[in-house]
Amino acid sequence: MLYHKKGGMKKPHIDYPCNWSYKIIGTDEQSLIKAAESIVRDKPYDIEKSHTSSGGKYISLHVSVMVFSEAERLDIFAGFEKSEAVKVVI
């Protein structure tokens, strides 16, 4: 991955298409899976359980999706942010 300097910050250069990974955190695994499936729709994706908090309240999943542009990558991120099932997206 190459970095381009823009306004003092380094922005990564991403070659598309590529497989992009999101980590989503919520309180119900099935709700997270349904949210991920509805957000990525017909794009190639993989969902894998990542972690359960020590108290068992929070679940995290890794969602890997084939994205074809920066706009598509950011749209998926925004979809996760808007989902009621997703408490945090990274």
trRosetta pair geometry for C-beta under 8 A, 3 or more apart (Angstrom, degrees):
i j d omega theta_ij theta_ji phi_ij phi_ji
1 12 5.2 -12 169 -161 121 112
1 13 6.5 166 -173 63 66 68
1 14 6.9 -6 -134 -91 103 60
2 12 7.3 127 81 -162 41 59
2 13 4.0 -8 74 40 92 126
3 10 4.2 12 174 179 127 113
3 11 6.7 145 -160 69 71 33
3 12 5.5 -46 -100 -101 72 49
3 13 6.6 -148 -83 -4 18 84
4 10 7.0 145 70 -157 30 62
4 11 5.2 -28 66 64 86 89
4 12 7.9 91 18 -170 75 5
4 13 5.6 87 -21 -58 102 99
5 8 7.4 16 -173 -98 95 8
5 9 7.4 156 -152 81 58 31
5 10 5.6 -37 -94 -97 62 66
5 11 7.7 149 -108 16 12 77
6 9 6.0 -30 70 67 73 81
6 10 7.8 118 21 -120 71 20
6 11 5.0 3 18 -3 121 123
14 18 6.2 -113 177 22 98 150
14 70 6.9 127 63 -84 125 91
14 73 7.8 6 111 -25 161 166
15 18 6.1 108 85 -55 65 121
16 67 6.6 -73 -130 111 107 79
16 68 5.5 95 172 -175 117 33
16 69 5.5 89 177 -86 171 36
16 70 7.2 -117 -47 -37 139 61
17 66 5.8 26 171 179 121 92
17 67 6.5 178 -150 90 77 39
17 68 4.5 -30 -95 -105 100 63
18 66 7.5 -175 99 -145 22 60
18 67 6.4 -17 63 59 67 83
19 64 5.4 13 177 179 104 107
19 65 7.2 159 -154 79 60 27
19 66 5.7 -37 -96 -91 65 62
19 67 7.8 125 -124 14 18 75
20 64 7.1 165 81 -151 34 59
20 65 5.7 -26 62 64 85 80
20 66 7.8 127 14 -119 77 14
20 67 4.8 1 6 6 126 125
20 73 5.4 116 -40 -126 175 108
20 76 7.7 136 87 66 131 145
21 62 5.7 -15 -165 -170 109 101
21 63 7.0 148 -155 77 56 44
21 64 4.8 -24 -96 -96 79 78
21 65 7.9 154 -89 17 32 66
22 62 7.4 150 77 -158 45 51
22 63 4.7 -17 61 62 96 98
22 64 7.9 -179 21 -78 65 32
22 65 7.2 10 2 6 107 110
22 76 7.0 -139 -40 129 146 113
22 77 6.7 -174 -107 -97 129 72
22 80 6.2 -169 170 -43 150 163
22 89 6.0 -16 -175 -166 113 98
22 90 7.0 149 -165 75 61 48
23 50 6.3 15 -138 -31 100 171
23 60 5.8 7 -179 -177 97 116
23 61 7.3 166 -153 82 54 41
23 62 5.7 -28 -98 -99 72 65
23 63 7.8 171 -89 19 23 75
23 89 7.2 153 80 -157 53 47
23 90 4.4 -8 57 57 104 101
24 32 5.8 162 110 -157 120 111
24 35 7.5 -158 164 91 158 124
24 36 6.6 -163 26 -74 154 107
24 60 6.8 165 84 -151 40 65
24 61 5.4 -13 59 58 90 90
24 63 6.1 23 -1 -4 113 119
24 80 5.6 -126 -100 -154 118 126
24 86 4.9 -66 -162 -126 112 112
24 88 7.3 161 -155 87 45 56
24 89 5.2 -10 -105 -105 76 78
24 90 8.0 -164 -72 23 35 67
25 58 5.7 10 -176 -177 103 115
25 59 7.1 167 -149 84 58 42
25 60 4.6 -25 -95 -96 81 87
25 61 8.0 177 -79 19 38 64
25 86 7.1 87 60 -159 45 69
25 87 5.4 -63 102 62 86 96
25 88 4.2 4 49 54 115 98
25 89 7.6 -156 20 -70 75 38
25 90 7.9 43 -12 -5 106 99
26 29 7.9 163 78 -78 102 30
26 31 6.2 -117 131 89 148 108
26 32 4.6 178 39 -74 131 108
26 35 7.7 116 -36 22 160 147
26 58 7.1 165 93 -146 17 73
26 59 6.2 -23 69 60 66 87
26 85 5.0 7 -133 159 161 69
26 86 5.3 -83 -64 -106 114 34
26 87 5.1 147 -104 -3 55 90
27 31 7.7 10 70 52 68 134
27 57 6.1 -40 -127 169 93 70
27 58 6.2 -57 -94 -101 58 54
27 59 7.0 104 -150 15 13 89
27 87 6.9 75 -25 -31 83 130
28 31 3.9 58 89 15 113 115
28 32 6.6 172 89 -15 58 84
28 59 7.2 -78 93 25 4 130
28 85 6.7 -86 60 -147 98 98
29 32 5.7 -58 -150 35 31 112
29 33 6.4 31 154 -19 66 105
29 49 7.1 -8 -136 -106 124 109
29 59 4.7 -84 -75 142 81 171
29 61 7.4 119 -141 -56 77 118
30 33 5.6 -51 -147 35 33 113
30 34 6.4 33 155 -17 65 105
31 34 5.8 -53 -145 38 31 110
31 35 6.2 34 154 -21 64 106
31 85 3.9 -164 145 -129 104 125
32 35 5.7 -53 -147 36 30 112
32 36 6.3 31 155 -19 65 106
32 59 6.4 -139 0 93 150 115
32 61 5.4 153 138 4 134 134
32 85 5.4 -172 -79 147 48 120
32 86 6.7 99 -121 -82 82 73
33 36 5.8 -54 -148 36 29 111
33 37 6.3 28 155 -17 64 108
33 47 6.0 114 -125 146 83 162
33 61 7.1 159 -74 -91 68 168
34 37 5.8 -56 -146 38 30 111
34 38 6.3 24 158 -15 65 108
34 85 7.1 144 67 -45 92 169
35 38 6.0 -62 -148 40 28 105
35 39 6.2 22 157 -17 66 112
35 80 7.3 95 143 -121 117 64
35 83 4.4 83 -157 -163 131 149
35 84 8.0 -153 -97 55 131 58
35 85 4.1 -151 -41 55 140 133
35 86 5.8 -164 130 -34 159 99
36 39 5.9 -62 -144 38 28 107
36 40 6.1 3 168 1 68 112
36 45 7.4 -176 158 151 104 150
36 47 5.5 115 109 -97 155 130
36 61 6.8 -89 -46 103 150 143
36 63 4.8 -154 -142 -105 130 142
36 80 7.7 21 -97 -99 68 99
37 40 6.7 -63 -134 48 23 93
37 41 7.7 84 163 -83 52 29
37 47 7.7 -56 -59 -34 80 146
38 41 6.9 17 -171 -71 30 70
39 76 6.0 103 151 -148 109 73
39 79 3.9 143 -141 132 113 137
39 80 6.1 57 -146 -62 172 67
39 83 6.8 -68 -59 -57 128 131
40 43 4.8 -100 177 52 87 108
40 45 4.5 48 143 -50 158 153
40 63 7.0 -160 -40 173 139 124
40 65 5.1 -142 -126 -110 128 129
40 76 6.4 36 -90 -131 74 119
43 65 5.4 43 116 -164 131 102
43 66 5.8 -159 175 60 98 81
43 67 7.5 20 -166 -84 148 53
44 65 7.2 139 87 -156 57 52
44 66 4.2 32 62 9 104 125
45 63 6.3 -8 -171 -175 118 86
45 64 6.3 158 -156 86 62 54
45 65 4.5 -13 -103 -100 97 74
45 66 7.2 -125 -68 9 55 72
46 63 7.5 166 82 -154 48 44
46 64 4.6 -1 53 55 95 105
47 61 5.7 -2 -169 176 92 127
47 62 7.4 161 -153 83 44 53
47 63 5.3 -8 -104 -106 78 76
47 64 7.9 -161 -72 25 35 68
48 61 6.7 150 75 -162 37 76
48 62 5.0 -13 62 58 93 99
48 64 7.7 19 7 -1 106 103
49 52 7.8 -5 178 -43 115 89
49 59 7.2 -58 -143 -173 95 104
49 60 7.8 106 -168 86 57 53
49 61 5.9 -51 -108 -106 41 77
50 60 4.2 -55 69 105 119 95
50 61 5.7 171 -1 -115 98 17
50 62 5.0 110 -68 -27 113 86
51 59 7.5 169 89 -157 50 43
51 60 4.7 14 50 44 87 111
52 56 6.0 8 164 -119 115 54
52 58 7.2 159 -157 89 49 53
52 59 5.5 -15 -104 -105 75 69
52 60 7.8 -157 -72 19 34 71
53 56 6.4 -115 74 -25 79 12
53 57 5.5 -31 62 50 135 74
53 58 4.1 64 -18 49 125 92
53 59 7.7 -96 -2 -59 81 35
55 58 8.0 56 65 13 91 79
58 87 7.3 -84 -126 45 110 144
65 76 6.1 -160 69 -147 162 166
67 72 4.8 173 -158 101 94 112
67 73 4.4 73 174 -74 163 82
67 76 6.9 -111 -94 2 121 140
68 72 5.5 49 50 24 73 157
69 72 4.7 98 56 6 81 101
69 73 7.0 -141 97 -5 44 87
70 73 5.5 -54 -148 36 35 114
70 74 6.2 28 156 -14 68 108
71 74 6.0 -59 -146 41 28 106
71 75 6.2 34 153 -24 64 107
72 75 5.6 -51 -144 33 31 115
72 76 6.6 33 156 -19 63 102
73 76 6.1 -56 -157 32 28 109
73 77 6.7 28 148 -17 62 107
74 77 5.4 -51 -148 36 38 116
74 78 6.3 40 152 -20 68 104
75 78 5.6 -53 -148 37 31 112
75 79 6.4 38 150 -24 63 103
76 79 5.5 -49 -151 30 33 117
76 80 6.8 33 151 -17 64 100
77 80 5.9 -55 -156 34 33 110
77 81 6.5 34 148 -20 65 105
77 89 6.3 157 -155 131 71 137
78 81 5.4 -51 -147 35 36 115
78 82 6.3 29 156 -16 67 107
79 82 6.0 -61 -148 39 29 106
79 83 6.6 42 152 -38 63 102
80 83 5.7 -45 -150 14 34 119
80 86 4.9 -102 -176 136 76 176
80 89 3.9 108 123 -96 128 151
81 86 7.2 -87 -90 98 16 128
81 89 5.7 -101 -68 29 65 134
83 86 4.2 66 78 15 112 106
86 89 5.6 24 166 -56 133 100
